[in-house]
């Protein structure tokens, strides 16, 4: 979580994972978990496929939150109903409120 939070304000750029330069959603989550020694593929559906799935009501800080069907977005749960993510073109890495009704899965890396 701390690695992802260190990138607040970094611009979104599709298919990118460059610290202090640009990230897309899965680039941010993959890079952040890599700082903790866990390797994840670059693409939200692939990250979902390789993580251990847990019930949404059991999400813990550090878990990955996945959105849309098919899965097309991922962020890192911070706890307290907040997440850090790289949301879309024209935006930056930021902390946002989790919209639990739109979360389609929770993955626990490691």
Buried (B, 14 or more C-beta within 10 A) or exposed (E): BEBBEBBEEBBBBEEBBEBEEBBBBBBBBBBBBBEEEBEBEBBBBBBBEEBEEBEBEEBEEBBBBBBEEEBBBBBBBBEEEBBBBBBEEEEBBBEBEBEEEEBBBBBBBE
